[in-house]
Structures are given as C-alpha cells and as structure tokens.
Amino acid sequence: MRQLLSSSGVTPWLLPTMVLWPLAAAAIVRVAGRDASREESVGAAPTDGIDARVLTLAALTLEALLGVALWCLTDPDIGGWQFRVDVPWLTDIGATFSLGVDGLS
C-alpha cells in the first residue's frame, strides 16, 4: 500500500489538504446544504439542495481516508519530520506556512 501511495505522488499535498479540506468542506456545506431536520419537524416540503448531514458525512469520510493514507505512508523507522511542507507566506516579515509529521501517537 505504501508503494502505491508513494508512486501516486500524494506526499507533497497530503498534509496541506488535511488542514484545508475541513475549511473548504464547511463552506460547501453552508452554501449547498439544506437543514432537513427542520423541514422534517415542520412537515414542509424539502427545498433545493443536498441534506447538510449527508454533505458533512461525505466530508468527514474524505478526511478519514486522507488520514488513513497519511498513516500508511508514515515510516516509524525514520526519525525527524516527515511530509514536511514549507511555503513562504508573508515574505516581508519572514513568515512561512510550515507543516510536518513527527510521529503519530
């Protein structure tokens, strides 16, 4: 499994996606989702849009799959940071967007 994931090239974008996906998913649920629980209690006809609970479940499932992929790719025998990402953010003050995994517990 590790070979397949490594050869597919997911390593550089896996960790930033795990951080940014919940934010994007929350925006998608807010814009495209509808509150079906309120409609069920009132007895009103459903409005347009997908049930927000279904969208949230899909977003959480994708996040879990990304976590499993990260777990499969992590090598416990390697010391130090793995999947390190350093992106310049505010260059005027020297700030960078840095992520990395230093073991899973």
N, CA, C and O of each residue as an XYZ file, in Angstrom:
420
protein
N       0.828     -1.194      0.000
C       0.000      0.000      0.000
C       0.872      1.257      0.000
O       0.573      2.245     -0.671
N       1.961      1.189      0.775
C       2.851      2.344      0.864
C       3.471      2.657     -0.493
O       3.589      3.822     -0.871
N       3.868      1.611     -1.228
C       4.463      1.801     -2.556
C       3.472      2.449     -3.511
O       3.827      3.365     -4.253
N       2.240      1.980     -3.495
C       1.218      2.526     -4.382
C       0.965      3.999     -4.093
O       0.895      4.811     -5.016
N       0.828      4.345     -2.826
C       0.583      5.740     -2.467
C       1.795      6.619     -2.759
O       1.648      7.751     -3.221
N       2.979      6.103     -2.493
C       4.195      6.883     -2.761
C       4.364      7.151     -4.249
O       4.751      8.248     -4.651
N       4.074      6.146     -5.058
C       4.248      6.314     -6.501
C       3.168      7.196     -7.121
O       3.360      7.724     -8.216
N       2.040      7.362     -6.441
C       0.968      8.194     -6.995
C       1.218      9.691     -6.792
O       0.515     10.514     -7.378
N       2.194     10.047     -5.985
C       2.555     11.453     -5.816
C       1.682     12.230     -4.847
O       1.536     13.444     -4.996
N       1.095     11.563     -3.853
C       0.232     12.265     -2.906
C       1.011     12.932     -1.783
O       0.462     13.769     -1.065
N       2.267     12.579     -1.621
C       3.045     13.056     -0.481
C       3.128     14.584     -0.373
O       2.947     15.101      0.730
N       3.389     15.336     -1.446
C       3.547     16.781     -1.281
C       2.271     17.518     -0.889
O       2.351     18.560     -0.238
N       1.114     17.021     -1.258
C      -0.110     17.766     -0.998
C      -1.005     17.149      0.062
O      -2.063     17.703      0.363
N      -0.614     16.020      0.634
C      -1.479     15.320      1.582
C      -1.714     16.109      2.869
O      -2.861     16.283      3.280
N      -0.669     16.578      3.499
C      -0.814     17.297      4.767
C      -1.518     18.642      4.605
O      -2.410     18.939      5.400
N      -1.165     19.480      3.610
C      -1.938     20.721      3.437
C      -3.411     20.467      3.134
O      -4.272     21.236      3.562
N      -3.708     19.396      2.403
C      -5.104     19.076      2.114
C      -5.845     18.691      3.381
O      -7.013     19.045      3.546
N      -5.183     17.967      4.282
C      -5.827     17.585      5.537
C      -6.130     18.801      6.411
O      -7.071     18.778      7.204
N      -5.348     19.845      6.269
C      -5.590     21.054      7.052
C      -6.667     21.921      6.400
O      -7.533     22.457      7.090
N      -6.614     22.061      5.071
C      -7.509     22.991      4.385
C      -8.851     22.383      3.986
O      -9.820     23.123      3.818
N      -8.940     21.069      3.830
C     -10.195     20.439      3.403
C     -11.362     20.715      4.356
O     -12.448     21.031      3.872
N     -11.205     20.617      5.674
C     -12.352     20.911      6.543
C     -12.890     22.330      6.372
O     -14.097     22.547      6.482
N     -12.024     23.285      6.109
C     -12.486     24.657      5.877
C     -13.287     24.761      4.582
O     -14.341     25.395      4.539
N     -12.772     24.130      3.532
C     -13.485     24.141      2.258
C     -14.796     23.374      2.362
O     -15.809     23.804      1.811
N     -14.786     22.243      3.062
C     -15.995     21.445      3.218
C     -17.060     22.202      4.013
O     -18.248     22.109      3.705
N     -16.642     22.943      5.024
C     -17.602     23.731      5.801
C     -18.275     24.784      4.924
O     -19.476     25.026      5.046
N     -17.496     25.408      4.040
C     -18.079     26.389      3.125
C     -19.045     25.720      2.148
O     -20.098     26.277      1.837
N     -18.693     24.531      1.665
C     -19.575     23.806      0.744
C     -20.875     23.421      1.433
O     -21.953     23.567      0.856
N     -20.780     22.928      2.665
C     -21.983     22.541      3.410
C     -22.853     23.766      3.667
O     -24.078     23.691      3.577
N     -22.231     24.874      3.983
C     -23.001     26.107      4.265
C     -23.725     26.606      3.025
O     -24.878     27.027      3.109
N     -23.061     26.563      1.873
C     -23.640     27.100      0.642
C     -24.608     26.115     -0.006
O     -25.697     26.507     -0.426
N     -24.224     24.843     -0.091
C     -25.014     23.880     -0.852
C     -25.955     23.034     -0.008
O     -26.868     22.406     -0.544
N     -25.746     23.010      1.299
C     -26.550     22.130      2.145
C     -27.857     22.771      2.583
O     -28.003     23.993      2.609
N     -28.800     21.903      2.926
C     -30.061     22.380      3.487
C     -30.284     21.662      4.803
O     -29.798     20.548      5.001
N     -31.016     22.294      5.697
C     -31.295     21.739      7.016
C     -32.547     20.879      6.936
O     -33.659     21.376      7.116
N     -32.370     19.599      6.668
C     -33.507     18.689      6.506
C     -34.192     18.397      7.826
O     -35.381     18.079      7.828
N     -33.498     18.489      8.945
C     -34.121     18.196     10.233
C     -35.208     19.217     10.563
O     -36.231     18.865     11.150
N     -34.998     20.451     10.197
C     -36.001     21.489     10.444
C     -37.231     21.255      9.558
O     -38.367     21.449      9.991
N     -36.985     20.837      8.318
C     -38.098     20.584      7.403
C     -38.905     19.366      7.838
O     -40.127     19.343      7.684
N     -38.227     18.350      8.385
C     -38.923     17.149      8.823
C     -39.824     17.443     10.020
O     -40.924     16.898     10.115
N     -39.366     18.301     10.934
C     -40.162     18.583     12.125
C     -41.363     19.468     11.800
O     -42.403     19.352     12.449
N     -41.243     20.327     10.833
C     -42.335     21.223     10.457
C     -43.272     20.552      9.469
O     -44.447     20.908      9.381
N     -42.757     19.583      8.726
C     -43.567     18.912      7.720
C     -43.578     19.626      6.393
O     -44.413     19.339      5.535
N     -42.665     20.549      6.218
C     -42.603     21.307      4.970
C     -41.949     20.466      3.874
O     -41.215     19.517      4.152
N     -42.223     20.823      2.663
C     -41.604     20.144      1.521
C     -40.130     20.522      1.468
O     -39.777     21.666      1.755
N     -39.255     19.569      1.102
C     -37.828     19.873      1.043
C     -37.515     20.945      0.007
O     -38.102     20.983     -1.075
N     -36.594     21.799      0.361
C     -36.128     22.830     -0.566
C     -34.987     22.264     -1.388
O     -34.554     21.131     -1.180
N     -34.511     23.059     -2.312
C     -33.401     22.614     -3.149
C     -32.136     22.479     -2.316
O     -31.938     23.191     -1.331
N     -31.305     21.572     -2.725
C     -30.034     21.361     -2.052
C     -29.952     19.975     -1.458
O     -30.953     19.276     -1.303
N     -28.737     19.599     -1.133
C     -28.466     18.293     -0.534
C     -28.523     18.447      0.973
O     -28.140     19.480      1.521
N     -29.002     17.411      1.631
C     -29.062     17.413      3.089
C     -27.663     17.709      3.648
O     -26.689     17.064      3.260
N     -27.569     18.673      4.546
C     -26.283     19.072      5.106
C     -25.619     17.925      5.857
O     -24.391     17.846      5.901
N     -26.413     17.037      6.447
C     -25.839     15.896      7.164
C     -25.124     14.951      6.205
O     -24.084     14.389      6.550
N     -25.665     14.774      5.016
C     -25.035     13.911      4.014
C     -23.730     14.539      3.523
O     -22.719     13.851      3.381
N     -23.757     15.828      3.269
C     -22.530     16.517      2.840
C     -21.454     16.451      3.920
O     -20.279     16.239      3.619
N     -21.853     16.631      5.164
C     -20.893     16.576      6.260
C     -20.299     15.183      6.405
O     -19.099     15.037      6.636
N     -21.138     14.161      6.271
C     -20.645     12.790      6.337
C     -19.656     12.511      5.207
O     -18.639     11.854      5.429
N     -19.936     12.993      4.016
C     -19.020     12.819      2.890
C     -17.690     13.524      3.151
O     -16.626     12.980      2.857
N     -17.753     14.736      3.705
C     -16.529     15.482      4.004
C     -15.706     14.768      5.071
O     -14.483     14.685      4.954
N     -16.360     14.255      6.106
C     -15.647     13.546      7.161
C     -15.056     12.232      6.656
O     -13.978     11.829      7.093
N     -15.752     11.567      5.745
C     -15.233     10.330      5.166
C     -13.976     10.600      4.357
O     -13.004      9.850      4.444
N     -13.993     11.665      3.573
C     -12.806     12.021      2.798
C     -11.642     12.372      3.725
O     -10.505     11.981      3.462
N     -11.914     13.103      4.802
C     -10.859     13.447      5.757
C     -10.288     12.190      6.418
O      -9.081     12.098      6.643
N     -11.145     11.234      6.725
C     -10.683      9.974      7.315
C      -9.811      9.199      6.323
O      -8.787      8.635      6.708
N     -10.208      9.170      5.063
C      -9.406      8.483      4.043
C      -8.035      9.142      3.880
O      -7.030      8.454      3.699
N      -7.996     10.465      3.943
C      -6.708     11.157      3.888
C      -5.849     10.791      5.096
O      -4.639     10.608      4.966
N      -6.470     10.685      6.269
C      -5.743     10.288      7.471
C      -5.197      8.877      7.380
O      -4.076      8.616      7.815
N      -5.976      7.967      6.822
C      -5.505      6.592      6.627
C      -4.344      6.572      5.635
O      -3.373      5.844      5.835
N      -4.435      7.356      4.580
C      -3.332      7.429      3.616
C      -2.068      7.959      4.282
O      -0.977      7.443      4.037
N      -2.202      8.977      5.116
C      -1.046      9.519      5.836
C      -0.457      8.469      6.770
O       0.762      8.330      6.868
N      -1.320      7.736      7.452
C      -0.860      6.687      8.356
C      -0.121      5.595      7.594
O       0.901      5.093      8.062
N      -0.634      5.225      6.419
C       0.024      4.193      5.613
C       1.384      4.649      5.098
O       2.304      3.841      4.972
N       1.512      5.912      4.806
C       2.768      6.428      4.259
C       3.818      6.731      5.320
O       5.005      6.814      5.004
N       3.405      6.897      6.563
C       4.345      7.236      7.626
C       5.252      6.055      7.917
O       4.790      4.929      8.102
N       6.549      6.327      7.956
C       7.541      5.296      8.253
C       8.036      5.511      9.680
O       8.742      6.486      9.935
N       7.685      4.625     10.622
C       8.080      4.823     12.016
C       9.579      4.678     12.251
O      10.081      5.100     13.293
N      10.292      4.098     11.315
C      11.734      3.913     11.479
C      12.528      5.169     11.161
O      13.704      5.266     11.512
N      11.902      6.121     10.506
C      12.588      7.367     10.149
C      12.389      8.366     11.282
O      11.262      8.623     11.703
N      13.482      8.922     11.765
C      13.400      9.949     12.795
C      13.219     11.321     12.176
O      13.551     11.526     11.009
N      12.708     12.243     12.931
C      12.537     13.610     12.449
C      11.216     13.819     11.727
O      10.292     13.011     11.828
N      11.153     14.918     11.000
C       9.917     15.313     10.334
C       9.704     14.528      9.047
O      10.641     14.290      8.284
N       8.464     14.134      8.821
C       8.072     13.504      7.569
C       6.983     14.357      6.941
O       6.264     15.068      7.644
N       6.860     14.292      5.640
C       5.851     15.037      4.872
C       5.965     16.537      5.114
O       4.956     17.242      5.144
N       7.164     17.016      5.281
C       7.373     18.433      5.592
C       7.017     19.304      4.400
O       7.388     19.017      3.262
N       6.281     20.384      4.690
C       5.879     21.362      3.677
C       6.230     22.743      4.212
O       5.794     23.117      5.301
N       7.006     23.496      3.462
C       7.353     24.873      3.823
C       7.021     25.767      2.643
O       7.612     25.643      1.571
N       6.072     26.668      2.848
C       5.649     27.581      1.795
C       5.780     29.004      2.317
O       5.234     29.312      3.376
N       6.493     29.889      1.605
C       6.553     31.289      2.039
C       5.153     31.890      2.062
O       4.369     31.703      1.132
N       4.852     32.609      3.131
C       3.507     33.153      3.279
C       3.552     34.675      3.271
O       3.112     35.297      2.304
N       4.065     35.272      4.306
C       4.245     36.727      4.361
C       5.746     36.994      4.287
O       6.434     37.058      5.306
N       6.228     37.147      3.072
C       7.675     37.238      2.861
C       8.280     38.506      3.464
O       9.460     38.518      3.814
N       7.498     39.560      3.589
C       8.035     40.810      4.145
C       8.474     40.643      5.589
O       9.431     41.285      6.021
N       7.791     39.794      6.339
C       8.158     39.597      7.740
C       8.802     38.233      7.975
O       9.113     37.879      9.112
N       9.002     37.474      6.911
C       9.676     36.182      7.015
C       8.795     35.048      7.520
O       9.315     34.032      7.982
N       7.474     35.192      7.444
C       6.572     34.143      7.906
C       6.398     33.081      6.830
O       6.308     33.388      5.641
N       6.354     31.822      7.270
C       6.143     30.712      6.358
C       5.013     29.828      6.875
O       4.727     29.794      8.072
N       4.382     29.118      5.954
C       3.377     28.115      6.268
C       4.110     26.793      6.317
O       4.502     26.270      5.274
N       4.307     26.235      7.512
C       5.092     25.024      7.666
C       4.261     23.930      8.333
O       3.611     24.158      9.353
N       4.295     22.756      7.744
C       3.621     21.592      8.295
C       4.560     20.409      8.247
O       5.444     20.342      7.392
N       4.372     19.478      9.160
C       5.150     18.251      9.156
C       4.605     17.286     10.184
O       3.889     17.679     11.105
N       4.949     16.020     10.022
C       4.539     14.988     10.961
C       5.783     14.470     11.660
O       6.762     14.099     11.013
N       5.736     14.447     12.977
C       6.852     13.963     13.765
C       6.401     12.783     14.606
O       6.527     12.796     15.830
N       5.879     11.774     13.947
C       5.395     10.593     14.647
C       3.913     10.711     14.952
O       3.377     11.805     15.131
N       3.274      9.569     15.006
C       1.849      9.520     15.317
C       1.668      8.757     16.613
O       2.280      7.710     16.825
N       0.822      9.293     17.475
C       0.601      8.595     18.752
C      -0.877      8.491     19.038
O      -1.270      7.938     20.065
